[in-house]
């Protein structure tokens, strides 16, 4: 049995459902909203590579080290982007949250906060994780701010850690949250979402 079993998570008009080949056109349209693949610090697929992106995610799911979701508008069924559990380590009950991107039109809305709240809640409350981690490019300052806003703590920087799509080598900023920190982080995220809804 896989540590992360297929599940659909819902809240505040957002649905996270297991990424499938049926999401190909929706995901390509989401990436085209802002031409996100042109950003050198993200993993967004180019439109013609969307199918291969999904196939790679499904292979990683089969191998047990990544579980990708499509992020969907619950009312319209429109695909807004994607996010994943990855670097899944059942032995220490740890997952990381990443491979996250959204179409430009929903960036800086409640979508990311809601998706992260759902994933963190599932990780800590259902999977019983001791730790949830995040990693991001040292030049992706927006991502670093978003991760810190979730209540995650900065663990450090892995220098010369990974290749970017343009061939340069990036430093990776690592973050984590322990299970004991989740109740306070959850309360803060719910507070931010309530304020956003007013």
N, C-alpha and C positions, 0 to 999 in steps of 0.2 A: 504494500500500500504506500502511495506517495505521501510525503509529509504535507505538501500542499495539494489538496484534492480540488477538482473543479467546483467552482462556486460562483454565484452571481450576487453581487453586493449592490445595495440601492440606498440612496438618501438624497433629499433635496433636489429631486429632478434629475439626478445623475445615476447612471447604471454602469457598473463594471462587470463585464461578462467575459468569459474565456475567449481569447483571441482565436479566430478561425479564418479559414480561407474565404468564407463568405463576407468578411470585413474588407476584402481587398480594395474594392472601389471606394468605399467610404473612407478608408485610411488614406488612400491616394488623394482624395478630395481634401481631407483635413490637412495633409502636408502641403498641398497647393495653396491653401489659405495662408499666405505669408511667405511662400516659397522657402519653407523652413530648412530644406536640405542644403540651402546655400550657407547656413550658419556653420562655421568650422568647428564649433564646440558642442555639437549635438550629434545624435545618432539617427536622425530622421531620414527615412529612405527617399530617394528620388522616385517620382511617380512610376517609372518603368521598373523599379526594383522592389515595389511594394510586395509582390507575391513572394519573392525570394526572402524578404524581411520576415514575412509571416511564417514561411516554411522553416527558416532558421530558428524562429522562436518556438515553433512546434517541436522541432528536433531537440532543442534544449529542454523543453517540458518533458519529453520522453526520457531524456537522460537524467531528469530530476534536479537540474540546477537553475532552471528559470521557469516561472509561470507568468505568461503575458496576458494582460487584459486589454480589451477594447473599451475605451471610455465613451459612453453613448448618452445622448440626450434622451431621457426616459420617455418624454412625451412624443417626440418626433422620430426617434430611431436614428437620428443623424450621428455619425461617428465624429467625435471631437478630438480624438487622439488615442494614445496608448500609454500604459504604465505596466510595470512588472515587479514581481518578487524575483530576486536573482541571488546568486551565490548562496543558495539554500543549503544550510548545514544542519540536518536533523539531529546529529549527535549532541550538539550544543544548543539546539533550539534557537537558531539564529537565521534570519533572512535579511536581505537588503532590499530596499525599494529603489528602483531606478528605471532606466530606459524610458523615462517619462517625457512626453511632449504633447502639446495641444495645438490645435489650429490657432492662428493669431487672434481670431475674433473672440476667443474665450479666455485668452491669457489675461491675468490680473482680474479675474472674476472669482466667484466662489467655487469654480470647478476643481481647481487643484487642491484647495483646502479640503473640500468634501471628499475627493478621491483619496487623499492621504489619510483623512480621519477614518474612512472605511477600511483602508488597508492596514493601518496601524491597529485599529480595533480588532480586525480579524486575526492579525498576527499575535497580538498580546492576549486577547480574550478567548479566542477559539483555538489557535494553534499552540498557545501556551509558550510563546517565545520568551526567552530571557533577554534577548537583545534584538533590536532592529537597527540596521545600518543604512547609510547613504554614502555615495561617492559622487564627486563632480569635478569637472575640469577647473584648474586653478584660475582660468580666465572667465569662467562662467559665474560672474558676480551675482547675477539675478538668481541663479539656482542656489548659490550659497546663502543668500538672504532668505530665500523661500524655505530652505532646510532649517536654518536657524530659527525662523518664525514658528516652525513646528515644535520647537523646544529641544531639538537635538543638540548634542554637545560635539564640538570639534575635537576629533581624536588626534589629528595631525595631517601631514602632507607626505605622500609617497612620491619621491622625486624621480623623474624619468620613467614613469610608470606605464604609459600606454600610448599607442599611436593614434593620432587624429586622422580624419579623412583626408586632410591635405598633405599627409606624410610627416608633419612635425610631431615631435614627442612631447606629450603633456605631463605635467605634474598633476596628481590626483589628490583632492582634498577629501579626507575621510571624516564621517560623522557617525554618531550612534546615539541610541536612547535605550536605557535599561528598563526592565519591566516596572521597577519601583518608581520610575519617573513618569510613567504613562498616565496615571490618574490626574496629575496636575497639568500635564500637556493637553490631555483630552478636555479638561475643564476650560483651558485657555482657548483652544480651537473652537469649541462650541460657543464660547463668548464672542469670538471674532466673527463666526458665521451668523450669530443672532444680530450683531451690530450691522453686518453687511445687509441683512434682510430688511432692516428698518427703512 
